[in-house]
Amino acid sequence: MTLFAVGACSSDFLDVIPDNVATIDNAFKLRNEAEKYLFTCYSYLPKDGSIYHNPAFLGGDEMWIPYKTSITSDVFEIARGSQRRANPYFNVWDGNYSGGGPGDNYKLFIGIRHCNIFLENVTDESKVPDLTAVERQRWIGEVEFLKAYYHFYLLRMYGPIPLMKTNIAIDAPEDQINVKRQPVDECVSYIAELLDMATEKLPEDNTLVPTTEAGRITKTIALSVKAKLLLMAASPLFNGNNDFSSLVNKDGTPLFNATYDANKWELAADAALAAIESAETNGKSLYVFPQSPFALTPETMTQMSIRQAVCERWNSEIIWGNSNSQTSDIQRLAMPPLDPAHNHNDARKILSPPIKMARMFYSKNGVPINEDKTLDFSNDTQLRVATNAERFNIKEGFVTARINFDRESRFYADLSFDGGVWYKYDSPSKSDDGTVWGLKGKFGDPAGASHSFHMNVTGYFVKKLVDWNQITYTTGGSFYKGYAWPEIRLADLYLMYAEALNESEGPSATVYEYLDRVRERAGLAGVVESWANFSAIPTKPSTQAGLREIIQRERLIELAFEGHRFWDLRRWKLAAQNLNAPITGWNVKGTDQTSYYQEVTVSQQQFIAPRDYFWPIPEGAMIQNPNLVQNLGW
């Protein structure tokens, strides 16, 4: 309408550009304006540290919340089986319903369009004349990465997608505007190619200025995302999946290759190793909590290493910290009140892992609790009294369920529960061997489900995401030290490499080595040793299938509550198996041991396969573009 209005006026008006009106030409005249456009491209990075904007938090089975109380999240509707074709929940295709909470909607195809505009202009050396050659190359590499990542994000959600290699003119013929979805293998090849191009131009991590450039894309980040892309492409959901053999374009082009390709695992292993080598060359290492000014036991030190690998700002393990996504809000939603004087508005305790997440963690011997031949977990709801020897994990003398005893350090680092110790900076005795914070979760207790809006519904609480520096003021209010959301940690790369190598070559000393690096930081013995000494299936690590199960569980434990389980269950084609199980928790309305420690069903889940492995394309987009085909089942 504006263009028609201008055309109807005198041609003199066409030469008049008000000072406050930006144009594409103006955006690339000088470095300062071009840098603003660079950050526009960055601004579309998903806010994965937000429960509203990361479907992996509340869209699966890792954490549950009370329905329609203090927070309302569209992604939670996905977990509840309410996804829909008309206005889909968390729709990043055209940007509607992308979270249901504070923040901008995600329109990733618009983000890709901005990336294309940037690349078209900045690759033209006649533009932005005050930009140095080195900086020009770096900026191009950053935007090539962002363009690749937005395509990857869409591919992971929707399966085969249109590839927007260049922008389409608004006056282009209809056959060009109505783009088609491209086969999965073509999507993966194009995204990998973009990442390779970006890698050549990006700086090394150790050249960044931490105070001003933290969060900017580096060579190691690009290599790591390529590893994640190729691991996904090699996994059962995308590699030889016959469930989607009938998904074809209107011209008959198959969008999924139904033939399994073992070489994809080799490519994934090579990519993961390249990312690891780049990371370690740049000084990355698994985070170990430094000795604090307080006297802490080795048990607590191990737990702090696990917790702070996520929460410590820009620590040695962070491969990619997403500075577009800060974490004060998610800490507030995870943190429970530990004292009657603590304010429920600042410690909302609403993120509630189901009991099956508690059962997932290993015993203290480093094997699954249903395999441990030396410890009996057959009746894991049975009550037991915590002894003095257990005081660093459970308050001495407290009666709690068997499931909470004799567990690995990651269990106590990631979760809290009725009677659990919650060590943090403002613990009353400073030391962990004295007066420390302990959680009380029965109805009427400080962390109990007695608040009208802020309540936990399973009896388990997410400790892992709360920085140990969190301080709760007894007069009300809390201080949370925010951190950039860790999109990728070094432990993730180690486990990606172990998985791909096991699939391509089978069990080997190298696979064990990278698994054991992660386990050692968690205070556990190696895989082979642990299974030989404590498992009822001692030969499990010696077979490819057995080791696959071990690696998958190791990922689910090590990366718990970080948004990986949601996508891993999908790419392994295990979502239907896991997301049709009921969500259970303790009876949070119970006021004493007998009534509280009853396992009850909080909700039933439903996952319809193969439909729910991918998002529906919005009906509006299907109507606008007749060349699009809908995902199966929608």
Protein Blocks (a to p, Z undefined) as FASTA:
>chain_A
ZZmmmmmmcfklmmpccfklccfklmmmbmklmmmmmmmmmmmpccfkbfklmmklmmmm
mbccdehilbccfklmmmnopacfehpahiaknopaihopacddddfklmmmmmmmmmmm
mmpmkgoklbcfklmmmmmmmmmmmmmmmmmmmmmmnopadddfbacdfkbcfklmmccd
ddfklmmmmmmmmmmmmmmmpccfklpcfklmgoiacfklmmmmmmmmmmmmmpmklnop
aklmmpccfkopafbdfbdcfklmmmmmmmmmmmmmmmmmnopacddddddfbdcdfklm
mmmmmmmmmmmghiaklmbdcfkbccklmmmmmpccfbfklcfklmnolaccdfklmmmp
ccfkopafklmmkbcckbmmbccdddfklmmmbcghiacdfklgoiafklmmmpccehia
cddfklmklpacbcdddddfbehiaklckbfklccfkopacfklpcfkbccdfkgpaddd
dddddfbafklmmmmmmmmmmmmnopafklmmmmmmmmmmnopacfklmmmmmpcblmlm
mpmklmmmmmmmmmmmmmgonlpmmmmmmmnopmmmmmmcccddddfkbcbfklmmpccd
fbdcddddfklmpccddfklmmmmmmbccdehZZ
